[in-house]
Amino acid sequence: MKHTPTDSTTAHRHWDEVWKTSGGRADWSTVDPWVAGTVDLLRERRVRRVLDLACGVGRHAVFLARAGFDTWAVDASATAVEHTRAAAAEAGVDVDLRVGPMDRLPYEDDHFDYVLAYNAIYHGDREAVRATVREIHRVLKPGGLYQVTMLSHRNHHFGKGVEVGEGTFVQPDATDDKVHPHHYCDAAGLISLHQPAALLMAHDHEHAAPGSFHWHCLFELSGEAGGGA
């Protein structure tokens, strides 16, 4: 039986506990090569202001700041922000850090040239994903880029547990964040979720664990789509 939770964006509660352990932080301390490989494009596009959305313990925020970008970062976990602040201080870089939810970003319209959302916005049902995408569109400048990962239908967790909304599943007996809602999409759903932004590239990529397929995507916001589209 399907049901719709009143608040599906609850996975940060799990991650707040993960970030409190040295082992949990260590598992998410290495910059992803796909993110690192985007820096040349950002420089080519004269990107200046960047946002790491759901920054975790700061691996990408610190990397982007060290690469010379004016960097902001936000996470719903206060523990994540605390460790990102410490990592930035250790690296000797400035990162503007906030604690807050993905679907209510504490930034002005048209503020960023680039937004990164790595393994973040699929934590919730479809409407929660759309709400976050609208916020990304709002804070991006016209012509801005955003780089995002989404869970694929090829992911080995797709269809497991209880379907709590279209394409959204919870695994009540899981020992990780799958006890919270996760949204999965195919290629058509991927494009639909991010309209009206233009898809520049998409690759259904298997992460370290076998079967852990995620869409790796780069979108461009059209000149008409910002300001809360």
C-alpha positions in Angstrom: 0.0 0.0 0.0 1.3 3.4 -0.9 1.3 6.4 1.4 2.8 9.8 1.3 4.9 11.0 4.3 4.3 14.5 5.6 8.0 15.2 5.5 10.2 12.9 3.4 13.5 14.8 3.7 14.6 13.1 6.9 17.9 11.3 5.9 20.0 14.1 7.3 19.2 12.6 10.7 21.1 9.5 9.8 24.0 11.4 8.3 24.3 13.6 11.3 25.1 10.5 13.3 27.5 9.3 10.6 29.5 12.5 10.6 30.0 12.2 14.4 32.3 9.2 13.8 35.8 9.3 12.4 35.2 6.3 10.3 32.0 7.8 8.9 33.8 11.0 8.0 36.8 9.1 6.5 34.5 7.3 4.0 33.5 10.7 2.5 36.7 12.6 2.6 38.0 12.1 -0.9 37.1 14.5 -3.7 35.1 12.7 -6.5 37.1 12.7 -9.8 34.0 13.7 -11.7 33.7 16.8 -9.6 37.4 17.6 -9.8 37.2 17.1 -13.6 34.6 19.9 -13.9 36.9 22.7 -12.7 38.4 23.4 -16.2 34.8 23.9 -17.5 34.0 26.2 -14.6 37.0 28.3 -15.3 36.2 28.4 -19.0 32.7 29.7 -18.1 34.2 32.3 -15.8 32.4 30.9 -12.7 33.1 32.8 -9.5 30.5 32.0 -6.9 29.8 28.3 -6.2 27.5 26.5 -3.7 28.1 23.0 -2.4 24.6 21.9 -1.5 24.4 19.3 1.3 28.1 19.6 1.7 28.7 16.7 4.2 32.0 17.1 5.9 33.3 19.5 3.3 35.4 17.5 0.8 34.1 19.3 -2.2 33.6 22.7 -0.6 37.2 22.8 0.5 38.4 21.6 -2.9 36.4 24.3 -4.7 37.7 27.0 -2.4 41.3 25.8 -2.8 40.7 25.9 -6.6 40.1 29.6 -6.2 36.3 29.9 -6.3 34.2 32.0 -3.9 32.6 29.1 -2.0 29.4 28.7 0.0 28.2 25.4 1.6 25.0 24.4 3.3 23.9 21.2 5.0 20.9 20.2 7.2 23.3 18.6 9.6 25.0 20.9 12.1 27.6 18.2 12.7 28.5 18.3 9.0 28.8 22.1 9.0 31.0 21.9 12.1 33.4 19.5 10.4 33.4 21.4 7.2 34.4 24.5 9.1 37.3 22.7 10.7 38.4 21.3 7.3 38.3 24.7 5.7 40.3 26.2 8.6 42.9 23.4 8.3 43.2 24.0 4.6 43.5 27.8 5.1 40.5 28.6 2.9 37.3 30.6 3.4 33.9 28.9 3.0 30.6 30.6 3.9 28.8 27.9 5.9 25.1 27.7 6.8 22.9 25.0 8.4 19.6 24.6 6.6 17.4 22.4 4.5 17.8 21.8 0.8 14.3 23.0 -0.1 14.6 26.4 1.6 18.1 27.7 0.8 19.3 30.8 2.8 20.5 32.7 -0.3 19.2 35.5 -2.5 17.9 34.9 -6.0 20.5 34.6 -8.9 23.4 34.4 -6.4 25.5 31.6 -7.8 27.2 30.7 -11.0 27.4 27.0 -10.2 25.7 24.6 -7.7 27.0 21.1 -6.8 24.5 18.6 -5.3 26.5 15.4 -5.0 24.5 12.4 -3.5 22.0 14.8 -2.0 18.7 15.8 -3.5 17.3 12.3 -4.0 16.8 12.0 -0.3 13.0 12.5 -0.3 10.0 11.9 -2.4 9.5 13.3 -5.9 7.8 16.5 -4.6 10.7 17.1 -2.2 13.2 16.6 -5.1 11.2 19.1 -7.2 11.1 21.6 -4.3 14.9 21.4 -4.0 15.4 21.8 -7.8 13.2 24.9 -7.7 15.5 26.3 -5.0 18.6 25.5 -7.1 17.0 27.3 -10.1 16.2 30.2 -7.9 19.6 30.8 -6.5 21.4 30.2 -9.8 22.1 33.0 -12.1 20.7 32.8 -15.7 23.1 30.6 -17.7 24.4 29.0 -14.5 25.5 25.4 -14.2 24.5 22.7 -11.7 26.1 19.4 -11.3 24.0 16.7 -9.6 23.8 13.0 -8.9 20.4 11.2 -8.9 19.6 7.5 -8.1 19.0 5.4 -11.2 16.4 2.7 -11.8 19.4 0.5 -12.4 20.5 1.0 -8.8 20.2 -2.3 -6.9 18.1 -0.7 -4.2 15.4 0.4 -6.7 12.1 -1.4 -5.9 13.2 -2.7 -2.5 11.2 -2.0 0.6 7.9 0.0 0.7 7.0 2.4 -2.1 5.9 5.6 -0.3 5.5 7.7 -3.5 6.1 7.5 -7.2 9.6 6.1 -7.6 10.3 6.6 -3.8 11.2 3.7 -1.5 11.8 3.1 2.2 13.5 0.0 3.6 12.2 -0.2 7.2 14.7 -2.9 8.2 17.7 -1.2 6.7 20.7 -0.3 8.9 21.7 2.7 6.9 20.0 5.8 5.4 17.6 3.6 3.4 15.3 3.7 6.3 14.5 7.2 5.0 12.9 7.9 1.6 15.0 7.7 -1.5 13.8 8.7 -5.0 14.9 6.8 -8.1 14.4 7.9 -11.7 14.9 6.8 -15.3 16.2 9.1 -18.0 12.8 10.6 -18.8 12.1 11.2 -15.1 15.6 12.8 -14.7 14.8 15.4 -17.4 11.3 16.0 -16.1 12.5 16.6 -12.5 14.9 19.3 -13.6 12.8 21.2 -16.1 13.2 23.8 -17.5 17.0 23.5 -17.2 18.8 22.1 -20.2 20.6 18.8 -19.7 24.2 19.1 -21.0 25.4 15.6 -20.1 24.2 12.5 -18.2 25.9 9.2 -17.5 24.4 6.3 -15.5 27.5 5.6 -13.4 28.2 2.8 -11.0 29.7 4.0 -7.7 32.1 1.9 -5.6 29.6 -0.6 -4.4 28.4 -3.1 -7.1 25.0 -2.1 -8.4 25.1 1.4 -7.0 24.1 3.2 -10.2 23.7 7.0 -10.0 23.0 9.5 -12.7 25.9 11.9 -13.1 24.4 15.1 -14.7 25.3 18.6 -15.7 22.5 21.1 -16.3 22.4 24.6 -17.5 19.8 27.1 -16.4 18.3 29.0 -19.3 18.2 32.8 -19.3 14.5 32.8 -18.4 14.4 30.1 -15.7 16.0 31.7 -12.6 14.3 33.5 -9.7 12.2 30.6 -8.4 11.1 28.9 -11.7 
